[in-house]
Amino acid sequence: MNLIGILTRAFLGVTSPAQPAQPAIVVAVSTPAGAATGSAAASTEVTAATAVDNVQKFYASINQVTALFRQAVTYDTFGSTKTSDGKMWIQKPGKMRWDYYDKKKTKVEVKKSFISNGAYLYMVEHDNKQVVKKNLQQDLMPVAVSFLYGKGDLKTEFNAEIDKSGKYGSKEELVLKLTPKKPSAQYKNLYLVVAVTDFHVTQSIIIDSSNNVNHFRFYAPDFKASVDAKSFEFDEKSVKNYRIVDADQQKEGAGPGTGEPQLMPSPAPVAPKK
């Protein structure tokens, strides 16, 4: 199993025309020096290099966040879209949790989870009664994820440009199109929709080599509420009747979930609240 395959197909976003629009959420922080304050300025004054730098500076200042999310995955071959809702928690350094919810009438259950304590990543699938375990000490997080923790350098891994197609984001937002400098089977492009007021990311869209699209929108974020450290730990003994799969023992590309872009939350940046 390829870690980048897991993460990008779960953490780096897909777009769905049927997905309800969410209002842009802005956080009250100081705008970086020289930052534009309007849509016109965003398109004429802010360069892609400056925007990438300011996005990284913003997330370097964030220690933790909790948010709800909606993920939509569109499959190019079939023309179908799958939408999922859930809640995510991120905490430096390198800890994260993504719970996907299944709504049954008035009851909400966790259908699957991605849990990382910084050392191990667990993909817990309750429907299949299976847990996939990955040692992160042997396979580091890709920059597309690690920049959320103030690490890595997007400019080192990607070529950046301002996207003016109007396909993503609103007129009041700036859209960055990032293309991997080295060919990647996992993604062709990563789009980050950025609020020009402070350079937080409101949406992330990843397009993979098969033209499947994975789009994340985040809402109701909270940067102040403390997060229980236990949220990022997973006890294998708690699921005695589940199959435990060691991804490090699997052949490259042969692990569970390979080729299923909806399985993981892609490295999606979170929109801060006002």
N, C-alpha and C positions, 0 to 999 in steps of 0.2 A: 504494500500500500504506500502511495506517495503522499507525504505530509502536505506538500503544496496542493496536491489534488484534493485532499480532504479539506484544507482550510479555504482555498479559493472557491471551492464549490459550496462552501458553507458560509464563509465570512465576507466574500467580495461580491456583492449584489446582482439582480435581473429585473427587467422592466415588464410591466403588464398594463396594457391599455385599459383593462377593467378594474385596475387597482384604484381605490378611492384616494383622491389627493389629500395630502396632509399639509397644514399650514407650516410655513417656514418658522423655525424656532430659533431665537437669537439669545445669546448669553451676554450679560452686561460685563464686558471686559474691555480694557483699553485697546483701541485699534492700533496695530503695529505702525511704526513711523512710516509715513509715506503711503499708507493704505488708502484705497479709494473708498468713497462713501456712497456711491450710487451706481446704477446699472450702466450709465453712459461712461462713467469713469472706469468701471470695471473692464469695459471692452477697449478703451483707448489708452489708459494709463498704466494698468497693471500688467506686467509681463508674466508669462508662464513661470519663469524661474523665480520671480518674486512671490508669486502666489504659492508655489510649492514650498518655498522657504517659510512663508507665514503660516501655512497649514501645519507644518511640522513644529513651528514655535508654539502654536496654539496647543497642540496635543502634548507637547513637552511640559506644559504648565498644568495639565490635568492629572490628578492622582487616582481618581476612581469615578465611575459613572454607572448608574442603573437606568435602563430605558426599556420601553416596549418597542417592538419592531414588527414590521410586516415585510415578508419576503415573497417575491414573485419570481418564479423561474419559468422562462419561456423556451421551449424546445424547438429549434429551427426546423428539424426534419418533420415533425408532426404538427407544428403550428399550434401546439397546445400550451397552456399556462397553468402552473400549479401555484396557489397562494397559501402561505402559512403565516400564523401569528404566534408571538411569544414574548419572552422577556429575557433581557441579557444583563449581565453584570461584568464589568471590567475593572481590574485593580492592578496597579503597578506593584511589583514588577512581574509581568507575564502571566497574571492570573485572569481567568475568564470563565464564564458560564453562560450557556445559551439553552433555555428551555423552550421547547416547542409544545404548544398547547393543542389539545383536542377537545372541542366543545360538544358535549352531549346533553342536549336540552338545557337544564339549569346547572349542570355540573361541568367543571373544567378540570381536565386531567393533563398531566405532563406525558406527552407521547414519546418524546426523545429528548436527549440532552447532550451537549458537548461541554465537558468539564476539564479545565486545565488548572493545575496548581503551580505551573511554571516548570515542573519537572516531567510530568506525564500529562498526556491528553487522553481522555476517555470519551468514546462515542457510545452512548447508552441508548439502545433501541428497545423500548418496552414491548412493542408489538411483536417483535421477532425474538424477544428474550435473549438478546445478545449484547455483549459489550466488546468494543474494539479498543485496545490499549496501545498507545504509542509513546515511546521514550523520547522526550524532547531534548534530552542531553545529547542524543545521537543525531538528531535531525532538528536543527534550529528553525525557529519561526521565520517565514519569509518576511522581507521588508514591508510588504503590503499589509502585514499584520503588526509587525513590531513597531512601526512608526506611531501606532496608537499609544505606545508606552514611552514615547519620546526617544526611541532608539532607531537605528538604521537611517539610511539616507535615500529618499525616493529618487533624487536626482542621479544617484549612482546607478540605480537599477532601471530607471525609466527615462525616456525622452518625453518632455512635456510640451504641450501646446494648448492654447485657448481654443475651445470648441465653440464655434459660432453658428452651428447648424440649427439650434433652437429645439433639438430633439429632447434634451433633458433640461430640467430646471426651469425657473421663471425668469422674467426679464430683469428682476432685481438680484439675480444670482449669477455667479461666474461658474463656468464649467471647464474643468481641466480634463484633457484627454492624455492619458499616460500610456505609452507604448513601450514594452520591454525592450531593452537594448540587446538582450540575447533572446533568440527565438524560444518561445515557451509553448508546450503542448497544452498547458492549462489555461492560458489566457492570451488573447490577442491585444485587447485594450482594457484599461481600467479608467472609468470616468468618475470624477469626484465633483459633485455639485456643491459649490462653496458660497457661503454668505459673505458678501464683500465688506460687511461691517466689521467683522473680526476674524474671518477666514476659518470658521468652523465648517465642517462638512455636514450637509443635511441629507444627502443621499449618496450611495455608491453603486455603480453599475459595472459589472464585469462581463465581458464577452469572451467566450472561450474559443479554442481552435475550431470547434464545430459550429460556431455561430450561435450557440445557446446563450441566453442572456439571464443573468442573475441580478436582481435589483432589490436593494434594501432601502426602506424608509424607516426612520427612527422618530419616536415621539414620546412625550412625557418624560424626558430625561431628568435625572436628579444627581447633582454632583456633590451634594452635602451629606446625604444620608449615609450612615456608616454601613458597611457590608460585613456580614458575619463571615469570618475566615473559613468556617466549615462549609460555606457554599462552594468553595473551590476544591474541596476534597471529595474523593469517591472511595467508598469502602467496598471492595470486591466481595466481601463476605455478606454484604447486605442483599445480594441477589444470588443466593445459593443455587437457584434453578436456572440461572442464565448461563449461556455459553460465553466463555471469556476467550477472545481472539487476540493474540499478540501480533500486532501489525509488523513488528520488526522481524518476525519469522516468516512473513509472507513474501512471495516473490514480487518484485516491482510491478505495480499495476494489477496485481492479481487479488488484492484484498477486497473485503466487503465494501460495497458502496462505490467502487470504481466505475466511472462513467455515468454516475447519477448526480447531476449538478445540484439537485435539491437537498442532498443529504447534509451538507454542512453550511454553516453560516459564513459567508465569505468575509474577508478582512474588511468589514464595513465600518467606516468612521461614524461616530455618533454626533448628532446635532445637540449642542448644549441648550439649556433653557434660559429664558430671560430672567 
